[in-house]
Amino acid sequence: MTTVVLIPWADTDWSRDGRLNARTPVSINAEGRRRALHWANELASRELAAVYGSPEKPAHQTAELFADRAEVRLRQVRELKEVDVGLWEGLTEPQIRDRYPRVFRQWADHPDSVRPPDGESLADAAARIRKAIARITHKHRNRTVGVVLGPLALALARCALEDRDLGELRYLTTPEPVWYEVEPARREPGPL
């Protein structure tokens, strides 16, 4: 078994304001850094074998804190990137609801059937994230790894690891790390 710790990227001013962020290079804020350091200290005794993150600025900054504290190398994996929300980037939920009412309603009811304008579908993002986590667990059998993800990517990872329907996505966001025991795939799922 591999222990996977899904770690939400630390708060930014955008996340504090409820804005969606996938591509905009927003730094973690002081409160986010404080909380991430708290989590990193909590996990320090667990002997992380590796810390994985995506290239987005808040993910990288958060993963760096964990990797430094655990004294392991930070590994960036593009497939772990946050869901590309396209034209919804930087918008809050009320703004999306006002500007795109029909698509927003569909997103709320059946998120797996929606592709934000100029963005990525949740089904595509879920497949990408599921495959990346399978590779990580295969590579780190019987060890503990941290995986830093943006809010939507983390909820998609939880759907995959808990074998839940993507329709439950909205209920799987979390402000703190979540632990999973994962049976690695028998075959190598491909390179990271």
N, C-alpha and C positions, 0 to 999 in steps of 0.2 A: 504494500500500500504506500501511496505517496500522500503526504499531507500538503494540501494546497491552502494557503491563506490568501483569500481575496481581500485586497486592501484598497479602499476608495482613495482616489487622489485627494489631497488636502484641499480645504476650502480656498476659494479665490474670492475676490470681490464680486465677480460675476455669479458664482454659485450662491453666494450669500444673497444676491439680489434675485435669484431664481432664473438666471439667464442660461440658455443652452450654450455649450462651448465644446467644439471639437477641433477647430482649426486655428482659432485666434490665440496667439501666444500670451495668455494671461498668467501672471505669476501667482503662486500661492500667497495668501496674506499672513499676517502675524498670528492670527488665531489658528489658521490652518497649519502653520508651521509648528505651533505649540502642541496642537493635538496630534500631529504626525510624530513629533518627537516622543510624546507620551506613548503612542502605540508602538513605536520602534523600541522604546525601553521595555515595554511589556513583552514584546516578542524576542528580546535579546537572549533570554534564557532558553529559547526553543531551538537554538543552533540552526538557523536558516542555512541551507546549502547554496541558495542563490536567490537573487531578487530580480524579477522580470518587470519591465514596464514598457510603455509605448513612448514614441518620440514627442508627444505633446508636452508642452512646458510644465503644466501642473503635475502630470504623471511622472515626468523625468525628475522634477524637483522632489516629489514625495518619495519616489523609489531611491533616489540618491541618499536621502536621510536614513532609510531602512538599510540600504547596502552598507553605508558607512558605519552604522551602529552594529550591524551583524558582522562587519569586517569581511564582506564577500563582494565579488564583482557584480556590478549592475549590468544586466543584459537587456538591450532594447530589442523589442520584437514588433515590427510594423503591424503584424496581424492582430495585435492587442489594442490597436488604436481605438479611440472613441468612435461611436457611430457618427458618420458624417450626416449632419442634419441640414445640409444645404442652405437654402434661403432662410431657414429658421435660426441660423447661427446668431447668437447674441440676443435673441428674443426671449421674453418671458412667456409662461403658459397663457396668461390673459391676452397678450399681444398676438400669439399664434391663433388663439380662439377667435379673436376679432378679425384678423387678416385672412385666415384660411378656415372659415367655420365648418365647411363640409368635410375637408380633409382632417381637421382636428377631431371632429366627432367620430370619424372612422378610426383615427389613431387611438382615441380613448376606448372605443368598443372592440376593435380588432387590429391591434397594433402591428401584427404580422402581415397585414394586407396593405400597409401604407409605405410609400416611399416619399419622404419629404421632398418638396420641390428642389431639384438639382442635388438631391442627397442620396443616401444609401438606404435600401430596404432593411428592415430589422431581420428578415429571414437571411439575407446575404451576410449581414454583420454577425448574426448568431453562428452561422456555419464557419465563418472565418475565425471567430473567437474560440469556438468549440475545437476546431482543428489545432489551433495554437496551444491550447491547454492540454490537449491529448499529447502533443509533441513534448511539452514540458514534463508532464507526468511520466512519460515513457523514459525520458532522459534522466530523471531523478527518482528512480525507484527506491522505496523505503527511506526517503529523506523528506525534509520539509522545505518548501519553497514559498516565497512571497510573490504575488502577482498584483501589481498596481494597475488599476483600471479607472477610467472615467465612469460617471454615474450610469449611463445607459449600457456601456460595455459590461460593467459589473453586474447589473441586473440580468443581462443576457447570459453571462457566465453562470449566474445562480440558476437561471432557468435550465441550462444544460446540465449542471451538476446535480440538481434536484429533480431532474426529469419532469420539469413543469412546462406547461403550455406557454407560448409567448404572450398570450392574453393576460397572464398574471404579472407581466413585466412591471407595471406601475406599483405593485405591492412588494417588490423585491429590492427596492433601493435601500441602502443602508449607510449610516454615517460612520460605522466602525468596521474593523476587519471581521471576516467570517471564515470559519475553518471547515475544511472538507477532507474526508479520507477518500481517496480515489484509487481505484484499481487501474493501474496503467494498462494501456492497450498491449496485446500480445505482439503485434507487429509494429515496427517503426512507422509512424504516420508520415514521415518525411522530414527534411531538414528544417531547422529554425533559422 
